[in-house]
Amino acid sequence: MSAAGSLPAGGDGPVRPSGLLDVLRVASVVLDSEGRIVLWSPQAEELFGYTAREALGRYAARIMVHEEHLDLVRDLFAEVMRTGRSWAGAFPIRRKDGTARLVEFRNMRLLDDRGDVYALGLAVDRTTVRRMEQDVALSTRIVAQSPIGLAVLDSGLRYVSVNPALEQINGLSADEHRGRTMREVLPLMDAATIEQAAEEVLRTGRPLVDRSVTGRTPADPDADHAWAVSLYRLENALGTVLGVAVSVVDVTEQYRANAEAETARRRLALIADASARIGTTLDLDRTAGELADVAVPELADAAAVDLLDAVVQGRRSVIGPAEPALMRALAVRWVDASDVLPAADPPGLVIRYAPDRLITECVRTGLPVMVPQVKDEDLLRIARSPEAAEVLARAGVHSYLAVPLIARGEVLGALDLIRTRNPHPFHEDDLLLARELASRAAVQIDNARWYQNARDTALTLQRSLLPSHPSVTGGLEVASRYQPAGATSEVGGDWFDVIPLDGDRTALVVGDVMGSGIPAAATMGRLRTATHTLASLGLDPAVLLEHLNRITVELDEAIATCVYAVHDPDERCCVIANAGHLPPARIRAGHAPELLDLPTGVPLGVGGVAFSTTTVDLEPGDRLVFYTDGLVETRRDPLDERLDRLLRLLDQPPGHSLDDVCEMLLRTLHEPDNFDDVALLIARVTTPGT
């Protein structure tokens, strides 16, 4: 036999030896019929210690067998030569150096072409054989009994062998693996990536350890599993690459535990985010929108926040089993508006939901409603109408969840959630999260609802107390505006008044009660009524403010600022007194707009300081601008800069109507983050006879 071994079945040329014989160091000896050594291999020289020169021609038994077994060996040799039957066994030998070694022998008879008989003896060190047997036995038992999936792939990355554990993991027998690639065996997972990694291991020899792989196998085609896959290049004793060893450890439980922990972490983060984002203001619509923003897309592909219309109006609502629910849409959010927008209730619209609708059931019972797998008949109970149900069907709605918004024991409305793009149905964890979000948001929504009701009440009261004056009175053309406080603050106590007096005179009043809400509006109403009464007496402005001050002192801790002016068209002047208010602006032809230089005085309700009256000349065409601090004050800019800006805005060519000027000032000066009322009054002196 040549060192290259036999030809492979394909006839493509010699292949390299496995190297196993080199590991065993098998010694070969040929004896003639008399038992003399005629051939002596290098391995025999190594095993027995005799060189070929020393061994050839000598009786084998003398140098290969311990003397105490000579007779037995001769008999066995004679039996093999006589019968031709092979014999195998183990005998101790004595090496040339005198040491003993246990050796396994295998003897067989040989016959050459001339009919001469020889004997072939193969000898292996027993210790080496036993070590290999133990290694093989250990490997076999480990592979067979290991809970880790093990496989061997050839250099073409086709399965050669798999252990029982991998058969169970993949759901295929060993025979179904052999000769096939990973892609063929595991079509439900990304086997191509693993094969690319295996090719790299084959090429470089660098092992790949614990590569995380997820997917599905024929063993469980309906659920994802996770494995830690390791790849090692296999080589024989001569360094020939045999293929790749694969180990597969099922880490699905750990993977799912990590996934659940990550989901829990994300949900805790979502709840924390919701706590920070929901309820940043006391605006009802904005608070509802903040809840919907948190829910999409983390929890749902579309979310709607609807309140019972009676609740929005400040009434309790109890819905009977056969009664519909009147819901007011407050906010809608979606991942893709084109999918579900036609089916969404426009914010602000009041929708009647029939008794059989799921949202009606939710607000009637105060319990969540979850439909993990939505069917066609379910869509008719989700949507407000059959047409809307068709839109939801086209959008691919496959899962639905509605949770009630409950605060202080009262059902306010519902949070509606649907999934279209997210392939997973709603489950119990989603329900818990949705209820937690709804619970936190409901309190903020309830606060906003009550605040809005109180604000609307105060605003209604305040508007009812403000005057409805003619555009022209006496010798003045008058325009006014009232801008209520922003949605995140309460209504204040700003007011203005235009009071006709005898002799074509006109009293102009602008004031600001400190505080907000209904108490401020009520105080403003009392001061306005008192001003009307005192103005009818024709009092000097300073005297009138002194009376108002005494009235204000009698009110519980009320403080207000006020400017009171009386225009006399015959005298072409205006007498003005100020109680701690910002000075009016005067605009005259040929002059730059200016702030009137008036004694500031102290606010009404402080007392102890006398008020004074200032006379200001006014010619036809001159204008006076009265305003409250909400128009000019901000948290960022100095008041002087803001007043200068007011004067610059007033410095414009004549021809603009007073109403246009009012709108321009409000639009330009009143900033969105300045949550304060604004009262604005502009009076222009008319030409006599016009």
C-alpha positions in Angstrom: 0.0 0.0 0.0 1.3 3.4 -0.8 1.3 6.2 1.8 -1.5 7.9 -0.1 -3.9 5.1 0.5 -6.6 3.7 -1.9 -8.4 5.7 -4.6 -11.7 7.3 -3.6 -14.9 6.0 -5.1 -15.1 8.9 -7.5 -11.7 8.0 -9.0 -10.5 11.7 -8.7 -7.1 10.6 -7.4 -5.5 9.5 -4.2 -6.6 10.9 -0.9 -4.5 11.6 2.2 -4.5 8.9 4.9 -6.5 9.4 8.0 -3.5 9.2 10.3 -5.1 6.7 12.6 -2.5 4.0 12.0 0.2 6.5 12.7 -1.5 7.2 16.1 -1.6 3.5 16.9 2.0 2.9 15.6 1.1 -0.6 14.3 4.2 -2.8 13.9 4.3 -5.2 11.0 6.4 -8.4 11.0 6.5 -11.2 8.3 7.8 -14.7 9.3 8.7 -17.7 7.2 7.2 -21.1 7.8 9.9 -21.8 10.4 9.2 -18.7 12.4 12.2 -16.7 11.3 11.8 -12.9 10.7 12.0 -12.0 7.0 10.4 -8.5 7.1 10.7 -6.0 10.0 8.9 -2.6 9.9 10.2 0.6 11.5 7.3 0.5 13.9 8.4 -3.0 15.0 11.9 -1.5 15.6 10.3 1.2 17.8 8.0 -1.2 19.7 10.5 -4.0 20.4 13.8 -2.1 20.4 15.6 -4.2 17.9 16.8 -2.8 14.6 16.0 -4.6 11.3 19.6 -5.8 11.1 19.3 -7.3 14.5 15.9 -8.9 13.9 16.0 -10.3 10.4 16.7 -14.0 10.2 16.2 -14.6 13.9 13.3 -16.6 15.4 10.6 -14.2 16.2 9.6 -15.9 19.4 13.1 -15.3 20.9 12.9 -11.5 20.6 9.2 -10.7 20.5 7.7 -12.9 23.3 8.5 -13.2 27.0 10.3 -16.5 27.6 7.6 -17.8 29.9 5.1 -17.8 27.0 7.4 -19.4 24.4 5.7 -22.8 24.3 2.2 -21.3 24.1 3.3 -19.0 21.3 4.9 -21.8 19.3 1.7 -23.8 19.5 -0.4 -20.9 18.4 1.9 -20.2 15.5 1.9 -23.8 14.4 -2.0 -23.8 14.5 -2.2 -20.6 12.4 0.2 -22.0 9.8 -1.5 -25.4 9.7 -5.1 -24.2 9.6 -4.9 -20.7 8.1 -7.2 -19.4 10.8 -6.1 -16.0 12.2 -5.4 -15.5 15.9 -5.4 -12.5 18.1 -4.4 -11.9 21.7 -2.2 -10.0 24.1 1.1 -11.0 25.5 3.8 -9.3 27.6 7.0 -8.8 25.7 10.5 -8.1 26.8 12.1 -5.3 24.9 15.8 -5.3 24.0 16.5 -2.9 26.9 15.0 -5.5 29.3 11.7 -3.6 30.0 8.4 -5.4 29.7 5.4 -4.1 27.7 1.9 -5.6 27.1 1.3 -5.9 23.4 -1.7 -6.9 21.3 -1.0 -9.3 18.5 -2.9 -10.4 15.4 -1.5 -13.2 13.3 -2.6 -14.5 9.9 -1.2 -16.9 7.3 0.1 -15.6 3.9 0.6 -17.4 0.7 2.8 -16.1 -2.2 2.6 -16.8 -5.9 5.1 -19.7 -5.7 3.0 -21.4 -2.9 5.4 -20.6 -0.1 3.7 -20.0 3.2 4.5 -17.0 5.5 3.0 -15.5 8.6 2.0 -11.8 9.1 2.1 -10.5 12.6 0.6 -7.1 13.6 1.5 -5.8 17.0 0.3 -2.7 18.9 1.1 -1.4 22.3 -1.8 -2.4 24.5 -1.7 0.9 26.5 -2.1 2.9 23.3 -5.0 0.7 22.2 -6.8 1.0 25.5 -6.4 4.8 25.6 -7.9 5.1 22.1 -10.7 2.7 23.1 -11.4 4.8 26.2 -11.4 8.0 24.1 -13.7 6.5 21.6 -16.0 5.1 24.2 -16.0 8.4 26.1 -16.7 10.4 23.0 -19.5 8.0 21.9 -21.2 8.1 25.3 -20.9 11.9 25.5 -22.2 12.4 22.0 -25.1 9.9 22.5 -26.2 11.1 26.0 -25.3 14.8 25.9 -28.3 17.2 26.2 -26.4 19.4 23.8 -27.1 19.0 20.1 -24.0 17.8 18.3 -23.4 17.3 14.6 -20.5 16.8 12.2 -20.6 18.4 8.8 -18.3 17.4 6.0 -16.2 19.9 4.1 -19.2 20.5 1.8 -21.2 21.4 4.9 -23.5 18.5 4.7 -24.6 16.5 7.7 -22.5 13.4 8.4 -23.8 12.5 11.8 -26.0 14.0 14.5 -26.7 12.9 18.1 -30.1 12.2 19.6 -30.3 15.6 21.2 -30.0 17.4 17.9 -32.6 15.0 16.4 -35.0 16.1 19.1 -34.1 19.8 18.7 -34.6 19.8 14.9 -37.4 17.3 14.9 -35.7 15.1 12.3 -34.0 11.7 12.5 -30.3 11.2 11.9 -31.1 9.6 8.5 -33.1 12.7 7.5 -30.1 14.8 8.3 -27.4 12.9 6.5 -26.2 14.2 3.2 -28.3 17.4 3.5 -27.3 21.0 4.2 -28.6 23.2 7.0 -30.8 25.1 4.6 -32.4 21.9 3.5 -32.9 20.6 7.0 -34.0 24.0 8.6 -36.0 26.0 6.1 -37.8 28.0 8.8 -34.7 29.8 10.1 -31.8 31.8 8.7 -29.6 28.8 8.1 -27.7 30.7 5.3 -26.0 32.9 8.0 -24.9 29.9 10.0 -23.5 28.3 6.8 -21.5 31.4 6.0 -20.1 31.3 9.5 -19.2 27.6 9.0 -17.4 28.4 5.7 -15.3 30.9 7.6 -14.5 28.4 10.3 -13.5 25.9 7.6 -11.3 28.5 5.9 -9.5 30.0 8.9 -9.7 27.3 11.6 -10.9 29.9 14.1 -13.8 28.5 16.1 -17.1 30.4 16.5 -18.4 30.1 20.0 -22.0 30.8 21.3 -23.4 32.6 18.3 -27.0 33.5 19.2 -29.5 32.1 16.7 -33.3 32.3 16.7 -36.0 30.7 14.6 -38.2 27.7 14.2 -37.5 24.1 13.5 -39.7 21.2 12.3 -39.8 20.1 16.0 -41.9 23.2 16.8 -42.8 25.2 13.7 -45.3 27.5 15.4 -43.0 29.0 18.0 -39.7 30.8 18.0 -36.8 29.2 19.9 -33.3 30.4 20.6 -30.0 28.5 20.5 -26.3 29.1 21.2 -24.4 27.6 18.3 -20.7 26.9 18.3 -18.6 25.8 15.3 -15.2 24.1 15.3 -13.0 22.9 12.5 -12.2 19.1 12.5 -8.8 17.9 11.5 -7.1 14.5 11.7 -3.7 13.7 13.1 -2.0 14.8 9.8 -3.8 18.1 9.7 -6.3 17.1 7.0 -9.5 19.2 7.3 -12.4 16.8 7.7 -15.3 19.2 8.2 -17.0 21.2 11.0 -18.3 20.1 14.4 -21.5 21.8 15.5 -22.8 22.2 19.0 -26.3 23.5 19.6 -27.4 24.5 23.1 -31.1 25.3 23.6 -31.3 28.7 25.4 -35.0 29.3 24.7 -36.0 29.7 28.3 -33.2 32.2 28.9 -34.0 34.0 25.7 -37.6 34.3 26.7 -36.7 35.3 30.2 -34.5 38.0 28.8 -37.1 39.0 26.3 -39.7 39.3 29.1 -37.3 41.2 31.2 -36.6 43.6 28.3 -40.3 43.9 27.7 -40.9 44.7 31.4 -38.1 47.2 31.3 -39.5 48.9 28.2 -43.0 49.0 29.8 -41.7 50.4 33.0 -39.9 53.0 30.9 -43.2 53.6 29.0 -45.0 54.1 32.3 -42.3 56.5 33.6 -42.5 58.3 30.3 -46.3 58.5 30.6 -46.0 60.0 34.1 -43.7 62.7 32.7 -45.6 63.4 29.5 -49.3 63.1 30.5 -50.8 66.0 32.3 -48.2 68.7 31.5 -51.1 71.2 31.3 -54.7 71.4 32.4 -56.0 71.5 28.9 -58.4 68.6 28.4 -57.7 68.0 24.7 -53.9 68.3 25.1 -54.0 65.8 28.0 -56.0 63.3 26.0 -53.5 63.8 23.1 -50.6 63.1 25.4 -52.1 59.8 26.4 -52.6 58.8 22.8 -49.0 59.9 21.9 -47.7 57.6 24.6 -49.7 54.6 23.4 -48.6 54.9 19.7 -46.6 53.1 18.5 -45.3 51.4 21.6 -48.5 49.7 22.5 -50.8 50.1 19.5 -50.8 51.2 15.8 -53.7 53.5 16.4 -55.2 55.0 19.6 -58.3 57.1 20.4 -59.3 58.8 23.6 -63.0 59.3 23.9 -64.9 60.8 26.9 -68.6 60.5 27.7 -70.2 63.8 26.5 -72.0 64.2 29.8 -68.7 63.9 31.7 -67.2 66.6 29.6 -70.1 68.8 30.5 -69.6 68.2 34.2 -72.4 65.7 34.7 -72.2 62.1 35.9 -73.3 59.5 33.4 -74.9 56.2 34.0 -75.6 54.0 30.9 -78.3 51.4 31.0 -77.9 48.0 29.2 -80.1 49.1 26.3 -78.8 52.7 26.1 -76.3 54.1 23.6 -73.2 56.0 24.7 -72.7 59.6 23.5 -68.9 59.9 23.2 -66.9 63.0 22.5 -63.7 62.3 20.6 -60.8 64.1 22.2 -57.7 62.7 20.5 -56.7 60.2 17.7 -53.1 59.0 16.9 -52.0 56.5 14.3 -48.9 55.0 12.7 -50.3 55.4 9.2 -53.1 57.9 8.8 -54.1 56.7 5.4 -55.0 53.3 6.9 -57.5 54.2 9.7 -58.1 57.9 9.4 -61.4 57.6 7.5 -62.7 55.4 10.4 -61.5 57.7 13.2 -63.9 60.0 15.0 -62.8 63.6 14.4 -61.7 65.3 17.6 -64.4 67.4 19.1 -67.3 65.5 17.4 -69.9 63.8 19.6 -70.6 60.3 18.3 -73.5 58.0 19.3 -72.4 54.4 19.8 -75.1 51.8 19.8 -75.6 49.6 22.9 -74.0 46.6 21.3 -70.7 48.5 20.5 -67.6 47.3 22.5 -66.7 50.9 23.6 -70.3 51.2 25.0 -69.8 48.0 26.9 -66.5 49.3 28.2 -67.8 52.6 29.6 -71.1 51.0 30.8 -69.4 48.2 32.8 -66.1 50.0 33.7 -64.3 46.9 32.5 -61.8 46.4 29.7 -62.7 44.7 26.5 -60.1 42.7 24.6 -60.5 40.9 21.3 -57.1 39.3 20.6 -58.1 38.0 17.1 -60.6 40.3 15.4 -63.1 38.7 13.1 -65.4 40.4 10.6 -68.3 40.3 12.9 -66.1 41.9 15.6 -65.4 44.9 13.4 -69.1 45.8 13.3 -69.0 46.1 17.1 -65.7 48.1 17.1 -66.5 50.7 14.5 -69.2 53.4 14.8 -70.8 52.4 11.5 -70.7 49.6 8.8 -68.8 52.0 6.6 -66.1 52.5 9.2 -66.0 48.8 9.8 -65.1 48.3 6.1 -62.3 50.9 6.5 -60.9 49.0 9.5 -61.0 45.7 7.6 -59.1 47.2 4.7 -56.5 48.6 7.1 -55.9 45.1 8.5 -57.1 45.6 12.0 -56.5 42.2 13.7 -56.5 42.9 17.4 -58.5 45.3 19.6 -58.4 46.6 23.2 -60.5 49.1 25.0 -59.8 50.1 28.6 -62.0 52.4 30.7 -60.7 55.8 32.0 -61.7 55.8 35.7 -61.0 58.6 38.1 -62.3 59.0 41.6 -64.7 56.1 41.1 -66.3 57.6 38.0 -66.0 56.2 34.4 -64.9 59.2 32.3 -64.5 57.4 28.9 -62.2 54.9 27.2 -58.8 54.4 25.6 -59.3 52.6 22.3 -56.4 50.6 20.8 -56.0 48.7 17.6 -53.2 46.8 15.9 -52.7 46.7 12.1 -49.0 46.5 11.4 -47.8 45.0 14.7 -48.4 41.3 13.9 -48.8 40.2 17.6 -52.3 40.2 19.1 -53.0 42.0 22.3 -52.4 39.8 25.4 -52.7 40.0 29.1 -49.4 41.9 29.5 -50.7 44.5 27.1 -53.9 44.7 29.0 -52.1 45.4 32.3 -50.0 48.1 30.6 -53.0 49.7 29.0 -54.9 49.8 32.3 -51.9 51.3 34.1 -51.6 54.0 31.4 -55.3 54.6 31.5 -55.4 54.8 35.3 -52.6 57.4 35.4 -54.0 59.4 32.6 -57.6 59.3 33.9 -56.7 61.4 37.0 -55.0 64.0 34.8 -57.9 64.0 32.4 -60.3 64.4 35.3 -58.3 67.3 36.7 -58.3 68.9 33.3 -62.0 68.3 32.9 -62.9 70.0 36.3 -60.4 72.8 35.6 -61.9 73.4 32.2 -65.5 73.4 33.6 -64.4 75.9 36.3 -62.6 78.0 33.8 -65.5 78.0 31.4 -67.8 79.0 34.3 -65.4 81.9 35.2 -65.0 82.9 31.6 -68.8 82.9 31.1 -69.1 85.0 34.3 -66.4 87.4 33.2 -67.8 87.8 29.7 -71.2 88.5 31.1 -69.7 91.3 33.2 -67.8 92.9 30.4 -69.6 95.8 28.6 -71.2 95.8 25.2 -70.5 99.4 24.3 -71.4 101.3 21.1 -68.5 102.0 18.7 -69.1 105.7 19.0 -70.0 107.5 22.2 -69.9 111.3 22.9 -66.9 112.6 21.1 -65.1 109.2 20.9 -64.8 106.3 18.6 -64.0 103.2 20.7 -62.8 99.7 20.0 -62.0 97.0 22.6 -60.9 93.4 22.9 -60.8 90.9 25.7 -58.4 87.9 25.4 -59.0 85.2 28.1 -56.2 83.4 29.8 -54.5 80.5 28.1 -55.6 76.9 28.5 -53.1 76.1 31.2 -54.0 79.0 33.5 -57.2 80.2 35.1 -59.4 83.1 33.9 -58.2 86.3 35.5 -60.0 89.5 36.6 -59.1 91.9 33.8 -61.9 94.3 32.7 -62.6 97.5 30.8 -65.6 99.8 30.6 -67.0 102.6 28.5 -69.5 104.7 30.5 -71.5 107.6 28.8 -71.8 110.6 31.0 -73.8 113.8 30.7 -72.5 116.6 28.5 -71.2 114.1 25.9 -68.5 113.1 28.2 -67.3 109.5 28.3 -65.6 107.6 31.2 -63.0 105.1 30.1 -61.9 102.4 32.6 -59.4 99.6 32.4 -58.6 97.4 35.5 -57.0 94.2 36.6 -58.0 92.2 39.7 -55.1 90.2 41.1 -55.8 86.5 41.3 -57.7 84.2 39.0 -60.8 82.1 38.6 -64.3 82.7 39.8 -63.2 84.8 42.9 -61.3 87.2 40.6 -64.2 87.5 38.2 -66.7 88.1 41.0 -64.5 90.8 42.5 -64.1 92.4 39.0 -67.9 92.4 38.7 -68.4 94.2 42.0 -65.7 96.8 41.2 -67.2 97.4 37.8 -70.7 97.9 39.3 -69.3 100.3 41.9 -67.4 102.2 39.1 -70.6 102.6 37.2 -72.4 104.0 40.2 -69.7 106.4 41.2 -69.2 107.6 37.6 -72.8 108.6 37.4 -72.1 111.1 40.3 -69.6 113.0 38.1 -66.8 112.6 40.6 -63.2 113.7 39.9 -61.2 110.6 38.8 -58.9 110.8 41.9 -62.0 111.0 44.2 -63.6 108.1 42.4 -60.5 105.9 42.9 -60.5 106.8 46.6 -64.1 105.4 46.9 -63.1 102.3 44.9 -60.2 101.8 47.2 -62.4 101.8 50.3 -64.7 99.3 48.6 -61.8 97.1 47.6 -60.4 97.2 51.2 -63.7 95.8 52.5 -63.4 92.8 50.1 -61.4 89.9 51.5 -57.8 90.5 50.6 -58.7 91.9 47.2 -56.2 94.0 45.3 -56.7 95.6 41.8 -55.1 98.1 39.6 -57.2 100.6 37.6 -57.0 103.6 35.3 -60.0 105.9 35.2 -60.3 108.6 32.6 -63.1 111.1 31.6 -63.0 112.6 28.2 -64.7 116.0 27.6 -65.1 116.9 23.9 -65.9 120.5 24.7 -62.8 121.1 26.7 -60.7 118.9 24.3 -59.1 117.2 27.2 -59.1 114.1 29.3 -58.7 113.9 33.1 -57.1 110.7 34.3 -56.2 109.1 37.6 -54.1 105.9 38.1 -54.2 103.3 40.8 -51.0 101.2 40.3 -51.8 100.5 36.6 -49.6 100.7 33.5 -49.9 104.1 31.9 -52.0 104.6 28.8 -50.4 105.5 25.5 -51.3 108.7 23.5 -51.0 108.9 19.8 -51.0 112.4 18.2 -50.5 113.5 14.6 -47.0 114.7 14.0 -45.7 113.2 17.3 -44.3 109.8 18.2 -46.5 107.6 20.3 -45.9 108.2 24.0 -46.8 106.8 27.4 -48.7 109.4 29.5 -46.6 110.7 32.4 -49.1 110.0 35.2 -48.5 109.5 39.0 -48.6 105.8 39.4 -50.5 105.6 42.6 -51.0 102.4 44.6 -53.3 99.5 43.7 -56.9 99.5 45.0 -57.1 97.7 48.3 -53.7 98.8 49.6 -54.8 102.2 50.9 -52.8 104.9 52.7 -51.8 106.9 49.6 -53.9 109.7 48.0 -54.7 109.5 44.3 -54.1 112.5 42.0 -55.8 113.6 38.7 -53.8 114.6 35.6 -55.3 116.6 32.7 -54.2 115.5 29.2 -55.0 117.6 26.0 -56.7 115.7 23.2 -57.4 117.0 19.8 -59.6 115.4 17.1 -57.8 112.4 15.7 -55.8 111.8 18.8 -56.0 108.3 20.3 -55.6 106.8 23.8 -54.7 103.1 24.3 -55.5 101.5 27.6 -54.3 97.9 28.3 -53.6 95.4 31.1 -50.3 93.9 31.8 -51.1 90.6 30.0 -50.5 92.4 26.7 -46.9 93.5 27.4 -45.5 91.5 30.3 -43.5 88.3 29.6 -41.2 86.1 31.8 -38.2 86.7 29.6 -38.1 90.4 28.5 -37.8 93.6 30.6 -41.0 95.5 30.9 -39.4 98.7 29.5 -38.4 96.9 26.3 -41.9 95.5 25.9 -43.5 99.0 26.4 -41.1 100.4 23.8 -42.2 97.7 21.3 -45.8 98.7 22.0 -45.1 102.3 21.1 -43.2 101.2 17.9 -46.2 99.1 16.9 -48.5 102.1 17.4 -46.3 104.4 15.3 -48.0 103.7 11.9 -49.6 105.8 9.3 -53.3 106.8 9.9 -56.0 105.0 8.1 -56.1 101.7 10.0 -59.4 101.1 11.8 -59.3 100.8 15.6 -60.4 97.2 15.3 -57.5 96.4 13.1 -55.1 98.0 15.5 -56.6 95.9 18.4 -56.1 92.7 16.4 -52.6 93.6 15.4 -51.6 94.3 19.0 -53.0 91.1 20.3 -51.5 89.1 17.5 -48.1 90.6 17.8 -47.6 91.2 21.5 -49.6 88.5 23.3 -47.3 85.5 23.4 -48.6 81.9 23.7 -46.6 81.2 26.9 -48.0 84.3 28.6 -51.0 82.8 30.3 -52.7 86.0 31.5 -55.8 87.8 30.6 -55.7 90.8 28.3 -58.1 93.8 28.3 -57.5 96.3 25.5 -59.4 99.6 24.9 -58.6 102.2 22.2 -60.4 105.5 21.9 -60.0 108.0 19.1 -61.3 111.6 19.4 -63.8 112.4 16.7 -64.2 115.7 14.9 -67.2 117.6 16.2 -70.2 117.1 14.1 -69.1 113.8 12.6 
